[in-house]
Amino acid sequence: MANLLQELCCRVLPLVSPGRALADSEWRTVVRMAEVVLEGCEVPLSAEEVADNVEQLIITGNSRRAWRIRALCTLVEWLPFTEHGKPFSQLSVEQRHELLADRFQRGRLGRLCYKLRFLVVMGAYGDAKAEPVVGYQAVPDRARFRDRFRTRATKHRKSGT
């Protein structure tokens, strides 16, 4: 069943340019979602940078299931058409806020669409520019792990590995 769904999605979803993971319409949907999710947030990134980060996460992960993210973006783009007569990327910021707060909180499809929000958050907070705002530190740099990583590195250097 999963293979059949994957094959169907790959035939129906828009074409992806070489070197990209998302089609233009899917990327635009991520940008519009980022505009809503990150509104009022102190992260110094534009919505376009966040969408680029999400795309880079997909490329770096080299997942065989990236088609699921593409299908999710397409679902988010077209689900509001039933209520608003427009795709997600053409709705106003207020309408997109309302969708996230109401429609995407209920129902099976709505809750599925809400998952795109988590990808946007990963794309925003995973960027090096966001580290001062978020307070992220790489694991080896954290005080409680600093000694453990130094000891391991020293042992490897002494043993020649």
C-alpha positions in Angstrom: 0.0 0.0 0.0 2.8 2.4 0.9 4.6 1.8 -2.4 1.3 2.4 -4.3 0.8 5.7 -2.4 4.4 6.8 -3.0 4.1 6.0 -6.7 0.8 7.9 -7.0 2.2 10.9 -5.1 5.4 11.0 -7.3 3.2 11.1 -10.4 0.8 13.7 -9.2 3.1 16.1 -7.3 4.7 19.0 -9.2 8.2 18.5 -10.7 11.2 19.4 -8.6 14.1 21.3 -10.1 17.5 19.6 -10.1 19.4 20.1 -6.9 16.2 20.9 -5.0 14.0 18.8 -2.6 10.8 20.8 -2.9 8.9 22.0 -6.0 8.4 25.8 -6.1 4.8 25.6 -4.9 5.7 23.4 -2.0 8.6 25.7 -1.0 6.2 28.7 -1.2 3.8 26.8 1.1 6.6 26.4 3.7 7.4 30.1 3.3 3.8 31.0 4.0 3.6 28.7 7.0 6.9 30.2 8.4 5.4 33.7 8.1 2.6 32.6 10.4 4.5 30.4 12.8 7.5 32.8 13.3 5.4 36.0 13.6 6.6 37.9 16.6 9.5 35.5 17.2 13.0 36.9 17.8 14.7 34.5 15.4 16.7 36.7 12.9 15.6 34.7 9.8 13.3 35.5 7.0 10.6 33.0 6.0 12.5 32.3 2.8 15.6 31.3 4.8 13.5 29.0 7.0 12.1 27.3 3.9 15.6 26.9 2.5 16.7 25.3 5.8 13.7 22.9 5.7 14.7 22.0 2.1 18.3 21.5 3.2 17.2 19.2 6.0 15.4 17.1 3.5 18.4 17.0 1.2 20.9 16.3 3.9 18.7 13.6 5.4 18.6 11.9 2.0 15.3 10.3 3.1 13.5 7.9 0.8 10.3 9.2 2.3 10.8 12.9 1.4 7.8 12.4 -0.9 5.7 12.4 2.3 6.9 15.9 3.1 6.1 17.0 -0.4 2.6 15.5 -0.2 2.1 17.2 3.2 3.0 20.6 1.7 0.6 20.0 -1.2 -2.1 19.0 1.2 -1.5 22.1 3.3 -1.6 24.2 0.2 -4.9 22.9 -1.1 -7.0 22.0 2.0 -8.1 25.6 2.7 -9.5 25.7 -0.9 -12.6 23.9 0.4 -13.4 26.7 2.9 -11.8 29.8 1.5 -11.8 29.2 -2.2 -8.0 29.9 -2.3 -4.9 27.9 -1.7 -2.9 28.4 1.6 -0.2 30.6 -0.1 -2.8 33.1 -1.3 -4.6 33.6 2.0 -4.0 36.6 4.2 -1.8 36.2 7.3 -4.9 36.5 9.4 -6.7 33.7 7.6 -3.6 31.5 7.9 -3.4 32.2 11.6 -7.1 31.3 11.9 -6.4 28.0 10.0 -3.5 27.1 12.3 -5.5 28.0 15.5 -8.7 26.3 14.5 -9.0 24.1 11.4 -5.5 22.5 11.7 -6.2 21.6 15.3 -9.2 19.4 14.6 -10.0 16.5 12.3 -7.6 14.0 10.9 -6.5 16.0 7.9 -6.2 19.2 9.9 -3.9 17.6 12.5 -1.8 16.1 9.7 -1.4 19.6 8.1 -0.4 21.0 11.5 2.8 18.8 11.3 4.2 21.2 8.7 4.5 23.7 11.6 7.1 21.4 13.3 9.2 21.3 10.2 9.2 25.1 10.1 10.3 25.3 13.7 13.1 22.9 13.0 14.1 25.0 10.0 14.2 28.1 12.1 15.8 26.9 15.3 18.3 24.7 13.6 20.0 27.6 11.9 23.3 29.0 13.3 21.9 32.5 13.3 19.2 31.4 15.7 21.6 30.0 18.3 22.0 33.3 20.3 18.3 33.7 20.6 17.5 30.0 21.2 20.5 29.4 23.5 21.5 26.3 21.8 24.9 24.9 22.4 26.4 21.9 20.6 26.6 18.9 22.9 30.5 18.9 23.2 30.4 22.5 24.3 27.9 22.0 27.2 29.5 22.1 30.6 28.2 18.7 31.8 29.6 17.0 28.7 32.8 19.0 28.2 35.0 16.7 30.3 33.5 13.5 28.8 34.2 14.6 25.3 37.8 15.8 26.1 38.6 12.5 27.8 37.3 10.5 24.8 39.2 12.7 22.3 42.4 12.3 24.4 42.1 8.5 24.5 41.7 8.3 20.8 44.7 10.5 20.1 46.9 8.5 22.5 45.8 5.2 21.0 46.4 6.5 17.5 42.8 6.0 16.2 
